[in-house]
């Protein structure tokens, strides 16, 4: 296996290319532990919310409000657990063979659901350009977010992103490697 960085490695044969992007690097252990503490504290807060359902209130609307809060709590609890496991044990896998490629996110040894694509144009992979200090830039660079990425392909309306929080240098090298690995047959008319 060859490496672009601590997080990005790849294997290449004459037929295909497989790229592996780890969910985090070794120096992110402190962030992972903070995320774990957040999950534990969030679980405790959820327990306190559930207890509120069983306390007597004079207004029936208070219980509807608490049920709504519990709904939001469950959603963000799911997001936090998903982020923790992906950052600690996760990996993005990109497989390219000729003009077809697959992307999936694996956690532990459980393989994620693969998404298959066919490249319609030469060099379909590109860097995602986010305005520094903008809301999207802040959101996608948050450690607990497991969506988005620094590399995209597709049209602007239907682009697909991957490569969570890669550095600019890692992204440039990976885009170059992925675009070189595609063997698109151009049709002559």
C-alpha positions, -999 to +999 in steps of 0.1 A: +000+000+000+012+035-009+004+065+012-005+101+004-006+110+041-013+095+075-050+093+067-050+085+029-036+053+014-041+035-018-034+002-037-031+001-075-031-026-100-031-024-138-069-027-138-081-007-108-073+017-079-086+014-043-082+044-020-087+043+018-094+075+038-093+070+076-120+088+096-093+105+118-056+106+124-038+094+155-034+130+168-072+133+168-075+111+199-083+141+222-111+152+199-125+116+198-124+116+236-143+149+237-168+135+213-172+105+236-178+127+266-203+147+246-222+115+238-223+104+274-234+139+286-260+141+259-274+106+269-277+119+305-296+150+293-319+127+274-326+107+305-335+139+323-359+148+295-376+114+296-381+117+334-400+150+327-427+131+309-437+114+342-438+145+364-473+160+369-479+192+350-510+213+352-508+221+315-511+194+289-491+215+264-459+211+285-459+174+277-462+181+240-433+204+243-412+178+261-421+152+235-409+176+208-376+182+227-371+144+230-375+141+192-347+166+187-327+150+214-330+115+197-319+129+163-288+147+176-280+116+198-280+095+167-258+120+148-233+122+177-230+084+180-226+080+143-199+107+143-181+090+172-180+056+156-170+069+122-142+091+136-129+063+158-133+032+136-144+045+102-129+046+067-140+059+033-133+035+005-131+046-032-127+019-058-121+028-095-121+004-124-120+019-159-148+045-160-168+031-131-162+039-095-176+031-061-176+050-028-187+036+006-181+044+043-171+014+064-172+013+102-152-014+121-152-044+097-188-037+086-188-025+050-211+004+042-236+005+014-216+011-018-227+039-042-217+032-078-211+059-104-200+061-140-177+089-151-193+107-180-165+132-185-127+133-183-114+144-149-148+145-130-132+148-096-125+183-083-117+202-051-146+217-032-141+254-029-157+268+003-155+304+013-131+306+043-151+317+073-184+311+056-212+290+073-206+260+050-168+261+057-174+262+095-201+234+093-182+210+072-150+214+092-167+205+125-153+172+139-188+158+147-200+162+111-198+131+089-213+146+057-198+166+029-161+165+021-133+183+003-136+165-030-166+164-053-178+151-086-209+156-106-228+188-116-233+216-092-269+207-085-262+170-079-226+168-068-214+141-044-188+149-018-163+127+000-129+130+018-140+144+051-118+172+063-087+164+042-061+191+040-057+211+008-025+192-001-041+158+006-071+168-015-051+180-045-029+148-045-060+126-042-079+145-070-049+141-093-046+103-085-083+096-089-086+115-122-055+097-136-070+063-126-101+068-148-099+053-182-127+069-201-133+057-236-142+087-257-167+079-285-157+091-319-185+104-341 
